[in-house]
Amino acid sequence: MSPRRVPAETDAVGRCERPLRITVDGETVEGVDGQSVAGVLLAAGRLAWRRGPSGAARGVFCGIGVCFDCLVTVNAERDVRACRRPARDGDAVTTQSRTAPGTLPR
């Protein structure tokens, strides 16, 4: 496996990048079909999107759905693990917090 992206014209599998857009707390964020919600957020430069009870920033920790650090609300469904949820065009993502409102990182 390679960390590099394979150019579409040389991809033997025939993958093509289909863009998608989600909204995160009302802000439009662009991604690529096949990315997880966490992948879209990370690619947009958001390293954290939740705060725990201590106020510490949380985002992706394990990346495989074990730790629950990356919880978000997707289309009104709370406590969705962003690393496990495939992003779908038009998803409305809302960050979650166990601290006072307005203290989330950008």
Contacts in CASP RR format, 6 or more apart in sequence:
PFRMAT RR
TARGET T0000
AUTHOR 0000-0000-0000
METHOD contacts of the structure
MODEL  1
MSPRRVPAETDAVGRCERPLRITVDGETVEGVDGQSVAGVLLAAGRLAWR
RGPSGAARGVFCGIGVCFDCLVTVNAERDVRACRRPARDGDAVTTQSRTA
PGTLPR
6 15 0 8 1.000
8 14 0 8 1.000
8 15 0 8 1.000
8 16 0 8 1.000
8 17 0 8 1.000
17 32 0 8 1.000
17 33 0 8 1.000
18 32 0 8 1.000
18 33 0 8 1.000
19 30 0 8 1.000
19 31 0 8 1.000
19 32 0 8 1.000
19 33 0 8 1.000
20 30 0 8 1.000
20 31 0 8 1.000
20 32 0 8 1.000
20 33 0 8 1.000
20 35 0 8 1.000
20 40 0 8 1.000
20 87 0 8 1.000
20 88 0 8 1.000
20 89 0 8 1.000
20 90 0 8 1.000
21 28 0 8 1.000
21 29 0 8 1.000
21 30 0 8 1.000
21 31 0 8 1.000
21 89 0 8 1.000
21 90 0 8 1.000
22 28 0 8 1.000
22 29 0 8 1.000
22 31 0 8 1.000
22 37 0 8 1.000
22 40 0 8 1.000
22 87 0 8 1.000
22 88 0 8 1.000
22 89 0 8 1.000
22 90 0 8 1.000
22 91 0 8 1.000
22 92 0 8 1.000
22 93 0 8 1.000
23 29 0 8 1.000
23 90 0 8 1.000
23 91 0 8 1.000
23 92 0 8 1.000
23 93 0 8 1.000
24 41 0 8 1.000
24 44 0 8 1.000
24 46 0 8 1.000
24 49 0 8 1.000
24 93 0 8 1.000
24 94 0 8 1.000
24 95 0 8 1.000
25 93 0 8 1.000
25 94 0 8 1.000
25 95 0 8 1.000
25 104 0 8 1.000
26 92 0 8 1.000
29 40 0 8 1.000
29 41 0 8 1.000
29 44 0 8 1.000
29 46 0 8 1.000
30 40 0 8 1.000
30 44 0 8 1.000
31 40 0 8 1.000
31 43 0 8 1.000
31 44 0 8 1.000
31 87 0 8 1.000
33 87 0 8 1.000
33 89 0 8 1.000
34 86 0 8 1.000
34 87 0 8 1.000
35 43 0 8 1.000
35 86 0 8 1.000
35 87 0 8 1.000
36 82 0 8 1.000
36 83 0 8 1.000
36 84 0 8 1.000
36 85 0 8 1.000
36 86 0 8 1.000
36 87 0 8 1.000
37 72 0 8 1.000
37 74 0 8 1.000
37 80 0 8 1.000
37 82 0 8 1.000
37 83 0 8 1.000
37 85 0 8 1.000
37 86 0 8 1.000
37 87 0 8 1.000
37 91 0 8 1.000
37 93 0 8 1.000
38 59 0 8 1.000
38 60 0 8 1.000
38 63 0 8 1.000
38 70 0 8 1.000
38 82 0 8 1.000
38 83 0 8 1.000
38 85 0 8 1.000
39 60 0 8 1.000
39 82 0 8 1.000
39 83 0 8 1.000
39 87 0 8 1.000
40 87 0 8 1.000
41 49 0 8 1.000
41 82 0 8 1.000
41 93 0 8 1.000
42 60 0 8 1.000
46 105 0 8 1.000
46 106 0 8 1.000
47 57 0 8 1.000
47 59 0 8 1.000
47 105 0 8 1.000
48 57 0 8 1.000
48 58 0 8 1.000
48 59 0 8 1.000
48 104 0 8 1.000
48 105 0 8 1.000
49 58 0 8 1.000
49 59 0 8 1.000
49 70 0 8 1.000
49 72 0 8 1.000
49 82 0 8 1.000
49 95 0 8 1.000
49 104 0 8 1.000
49 105 0 8 1.000
50 57 0 8 1.000
50 58 0 8 1.000
50 59 0 8 1.000
50 69 0 8 1.000
50 70 0 8 1.000
50 71 0 8 1.000
50 72 0 8 1.000
50 95 0 8 1.000
50 96 0 8 1.000
50 97 0 8 1.000
50 104 0 8 1.000
51 57 0 8 1.000
51 58 0 8 1.000
51 97 0 8 1.000
51 98 0 8 1.000
51 99 0 8 1.000
51 103 0 8 1.000
51 104 0 8 1.000
51 105 0 8 1.000
52 58 0 8 1.000
52 97 0 8 1.000
52 98 0 8 1.000
52 99 0 8 1.000
53 98 0 8 1.000
53 99 0 8 1.000
55 98 0 8 1.000
55 99 0 8 1.000
55 103 0 8 1.000
57 105 0 8 1.000
58 69 0 8 1.000
58 70 0 8 1.000
58 71 0 8 1.000
59 69 0 8 1.000
59 70 0 8 1.000
59 82 0 8 1.000
60 69 0 8 1.000
60 70 0 8 1.000
60 82 0 8 1.000
60 83 0 8 1.000
61 67 0 8 1.000
61 69 0 8 1.000
61 70 0 8 1.000
62 69 0 8 1.000
62 83 0 8 1.000
63 70 0 8 1.000
63 83 0 8 1.000
64 83 0 8 1.000
64 84 0 8 1.000
65 81 0 8 1.000
65 83 0 8 1.000
65 84 0 8 1.000
68 79 0 8 1.000
68 81 0 8 1.000
70 81 0 8 1.000
70 82 0 8 1.000
70 83 0 8 1.000
71 78 0 8 1.000
71 79 0 8 1.000
71 80 0 8 1.000
71 81 0 8 1.000
71 82 0 8 1.000
71 96 0 8 1.000
72 80 0 8 1.000
72 82 0 8 1.000
72 93 0 8 1.000
72 94 0 8 1.000
72 95 0 8 1.000
72 96 0 8 1.000
73 79 0 8 1.000
73 80 0 8 1.000
73 93 0 8 1.000
73 94 0 8 1.000
73 95 0 8 1.000
73 96 0 8 1.000
74 80 0 8 1.000
74 85 0 8 1.000
74 91 0 8 1.000
74 92 0 8 1.000
74 93 0 8 1.000
74 94 0 8 1.000
75 91 0 8 1.000
75 92 0 8 1.000
76 92 0 8 1.000
78 96 0 8 1.000
79 96 0 8 1.000
82 93 0 8 1.000
95 104 0 8 1.000
97 103 0 8 1.000
97 104 0 8 1.000
END
